Amino acid sequence: MGTGSLVCVGTGLKLVAQITLEAKAHIEQADQVFYVLNDGVMAEWVRGLNQTAVSLSHLYHPDKVRLQTYQEMSDLILAAVRQGKAVCVVMYGHPGVFAMPVHKAVAQARREGYPATILPGVSAEDCLFADLGIDPGQYGCYSVEATDFLIRRRQPDIT
């Protein structure tokens, strides 16, 4: 095992307004930054913080199985960690919510003995709670990934 490490951070959903100071510091200090962002302004901001920043969005393709794309992202991230680099992965929203490449890379890095962590970020669900004035602690919360409903034609359990 080398000296590589992996930290995955989230930007939140409102441009740079919801990113934490801790996440920003990791972006600035990383040897290599990879990102998947849904906003060009945020991508430009990340590139301004660290000149090594590289988008992984080019790996998406309409004719490619999504799981293959996620594996390719994870492989690129891990290759940099194995080179001994301090790697920071930047994802929009929360880096651990509906973010399979992050979980794959973190799990594999840990299996190989590298320090790897996910720092929390503001997610779409967090924004919904705030915008709608909902306290999930009052009645509970049931979250699902929409693709699961489309592919498997599931019915939500509202009991």
One Martini backbone bead per residue (centre of mass of N, CA, C, O) as a GRO file, in nm:
protein
  159
    1MET     BB    1   0.097   0.036   0.020
    2GLY     BB    2   0.052   0.359  -0.002
    3THR     BB    3  -0.026   0.721   0.037
    4GLY     BB    4  -0.301   0.723  -0.036
    5SER     BB    5  -0.626   0.897  -0.078
    6LEU     BB    6  -0.988   0.944   0.013
    7VAL     BB    7  -1.222   1.212  -0.067
    8CYS     BB    8  -1.574   1.278  -0.040
    9VAL     BB    9  -1.770   1.546  -0.176
   10GLY     BB   10  -2.016   1.802  -0.143
   11THR     BB   11  -2.203   2.089  -0.285
   12GLY     BB   12  -2.475   2.070  -0.313
   13LEU     BB   13  -2.740   2.273  -0.490
   14LYS     BB   14  -2.626   2.590  -0.445
   15LEU     BB   15  -2.377   2.606  -0.568
   16VAL     BB   16  -2.165   2.757  -0.322
   17ALA     BB   17  -2.364   2.782  -0.063
   18GLN     BB   18  -2.343   2.449   0.047
   19ILE     BB   19  -2.054   2.433   0.097
   20THR     BB   20  -1.803   2.338   0.285
   21LEU     BB   21  -1.506   2.417   0.423
   22GLU     BB   22  -1.397   2.130   0.427
   23ALA     BB   23  -1.443   2.066   0.129
   24LYS     BB   24  -1.278   2.298   0.011
   25ALA     BB   25  -1.007   2.213   0.136
   26HIS     BB   26  -0.986   1.939  -0.011
   27ILE     BB   27  -0.979   2.052  -0.293
   28GLU     BB   28  -0.726   2.236  -0.260
   29GLN     BB   29  -0.525   1.989  -0.135
   30ALA     BB   30  -0.530   1.809  -0.364
   31ASP     BB   31  -0.371   1.620  -0.611
   32GLN     BB   32  -0.666   1.508  -0.700
   33VAL     BB   33  -0.955   1.591  -0.904
   34PHE     BB   34  -1.290   1.479  -0.913
   35TYR     BB   35  -1.600   1.525  -1.115
   36VAL     BB   36  -1.973   1.551  -1.060
   37LEU     BB   37  -2.170   1.791  -1.227
   38ASN     BB   38  -2.476   2.006  -1.294
   39ASP     BB   39  -2.274   2.268  -1.319
   40GLY     BB   40  -2.068   2.493  -1.474
   41VAL     BB   41  -2.003   2.689  -1.244
   42MET     BB   42  -1.908   2.478  -1.040
   43ALA     BB   43  -1.684   2.358  -1.214
   44GLU     BB   44  -1.522   2.620  -1.235
   45TRP     BB   45  -1.475   2.654  -0.933
   46VAL     BB   46  -1.318   2.391  -0.889
   47ARG     BB   47  -1.092   2.455  -1.096
   48GLY     BB   48  -1.002   2.712  -0.932
   49LEU     BB   49  -0.906   2.546  -0.674
   50ASN     BB   50  -0.808   2.301  -0.885
   51GLN     BB   51  -0.611   2.219  -1.163
   52THR     BB   52  -0.672   1.890  -1.152
   53ALA     BB   53  -0.953   1.901  -1.241
   54VAL     BB   54  -1.181   1.628  -1.339
   55SER     BB   55  -1.415   1.511  -1.537
   56LEU     BB   56  -1.658   1.222  -1.546
   57SER     BB   57  -1.896   1.277  -1.755
   58HIS     BB   58  -1.775   1.146  -2.021
   59LEU     BB   59  -1.866   0.844  -1.940
   60TYR     BB   60  -2.127   0.908  -2.035
   61HIS     BB   61  -2.377   0.707  -2.222
   62PRO     BB   62  -2.666   0.612  -2.373
   63ASP     BB   63  -2.534   0.312  -2.468
   64LYS     BB   64  -2.454   0.274  -2.168
   65VAL     BB   65  -2.415   0.114  -1.893
   66ARG     BB   66  -2.422   0.251  -1.588
   67LEU     BB   67  -2.239   0.046  -1.433
   68GLN     BB   68  -1.995   0.092  -1.616
   69THR     BB   69  -1.952   0.386  -1.553
   70TYR     BB   70  -1.907   0.351  -1.248
   71GLN     BB   71  -1.658   0.170  -1.275
   72GLU     BB   72  -1.482   0.371  -1.432
   73MET     BB   73  -1.477   0.585  -1.215
   74SER     BB   74  -1.357   0.413  -0.990
   75ASP     BB   75  -1.096   0.336  -1.142
   76LEU     BB   76  -0.981   0.624  -1.170
   77ILE     BB   77  -0.971   0.692  -0.874
   78LEU     BB   78  -0.793   0.447  -0.780
   79ALA     BB   79  -0.545   0.501  -0.953
   80ALA     BB   80  -0.464   0.760  -0.799
   81VAL     BB   81  -0.437   0.637  -0.520
   82ARG     BB   82  -0.217   0.420  -0.608
   83GLN     BB   83  -0.013   0.671  -0.676
   84GLY     BB   84  -0.031   0.847  -0.391
   85LYS     BB   85  -0.279   1.023  -0.390
   86ALA     BB   86  -0.473   1.293  -0.299
   87VAL     BB   87  -0.816   1.238  -0.325
   88CYS     BB   88  -1.091   1.426  -0.474
   89VAL     BB   89  -1.443   1.393  -0.472
   90VAL     BB   90  -1.697   1.568  -0.660
   91MET     BB   91  -2.041   1.609  -0.572
   92TYR     BB   92  -2.352   1.660  -0.609
   93GLY     BB   93  -2.463   1.717  -0.320
   94HIS     BB   94  -2.447   1.408  -0.188
   95PRO     BB   95  -2.186   1.170  -0.211
   96GLY     BB   96  -2.387   0.919  -0.079
   97VAL     BB   97  -2.636   0.987  -0.269
   98PHE     BB   98  -2.677   0.826  -0.538
   99ALA     BB   99  -2.338   0.722  -0.542
  100MET     BB  100  -2.181   0.458  -0.653
  101PRO     BB  101  -1.882   0.536  -0.717
  102VAL     BB  102  -1.813   0.619  -0.430
  103HIS     BB  103  -1.870   0.351  -0.282
  104LYS     BB  104  -1.682   0.177  -0.449
  105ALA     BB  105  -1.416   0.333  -0.396
  106VAL     BB  106  -1.416   0.329  -0.088
  107ALA     BB  107  -1.430   0.023  -0.044
  108GLN     BB  108  -1.172  -0.049  -0.204
  109ALA     BB  109  -0.970   0.128  -0.057
  110ARG     BB  110  -1.010  -0.008   0.219
  111ARG     BB  111  -0.931  -0.297   0.130
  112GLU     BB  112  -0.633  -0.171   0.050
  113GLY     BB  113  -0.567   0.047   0.303
  114TYR     BB  114  -0.702   0.313   0.248
  115PRO     BB  115  -0.797   0.616   0.312
  116ALA     BB  116  -1.164   0.660   0.339
  117THR     BB  117  -1.417   0.919   0.271
  118ILE     BB  118  -1.736   1.072   0.359
  119LEU     BB  119  -1.872   1.383   0.319
  120PRO     BB  120  -2.117   1.575   0.389
  121GLY     BB  121  -2.411   1.692   0.212
  122VAL     BB  122  -2.642   1.862   0.049
  123SER     BB  123  -2.950   1.742  -0.037
  124ALA     BB  124  -3.247   1.712  -0.189
  125GLU     BB  125  -3.392   1.622   0.067
  126ASP     BB  126  -3.308   1.858   0.243
  127CYS     BB  127  -3.445   2.073   0.067
  128LEU     BB  128  -3.732   1.963   0.095
  129PHE     BB  129  -3.764   1.992   0.395
  130ALA     BB  130  -3.727   2.300   0.393
  131ASP     BB  131  -3.932   2.390   0.169
  132LEU     BB  132  -4.186   2.215   0.311
  133GLY     BB  133  -4.165   2.181   0.629
  134ILE     BB  134  -4.029   1.901   0.704
  135ASP     BB  135  -4.028   1.647   0.963
  136PRO     BB  136  -3.899   1.329   0.967
  137GLY     BB  137  -3.931   1.278   1.285
  138GLN     BB  138  -4.245   1.270   1.307
  139TYR     BB  139  -4.315   1.023   1.064
  140GLY     BB  140  -4.100   0.989   0.869
  141CYS     BB  141  -3.912   0.829   0.590
  142TYR     BB  142  -3.941   0.765   0.226
  143SER     BB  143  -3.688   0.648   0.008
  144VAL     BB  144  -3.635   0.662  -0.352
  145GLU     BB  145  -3.546   0.547  -0.663
  146ALA     BB  146  -3.690   0.612  -0.963
  147THR     BB  147  -3.584   0.381  -1.146
  148ASP     BB  148  -3.707   0.151  -0.983
  149PHE     BB  149  -4.000   0.214  -1.065
  150LEU     BB  150  -3.966   0.187  -1.373
  151ILE     BB  151  -3.841  -0.101  -1.395
  152ARG     BB  152  -4.023  -0.257  -1.148
  153ARG     BB  153  -4.305  -0.137  -1.082
  154ARG     BB  154  -4.339  -0.011  -0.814
  155GLN     BB  155  -4.502   0.021  -0.502
  156PRO     BB  156  -4.571   0.217  -0.258
  157ASP     BB  157  -4.539   0.213   0.094
  158ILE     BB  158  -4.809   0.381   0.287
  159THR     BB  159  -4.842   0.238   0.586
   0.00000   0.00000   0.00000
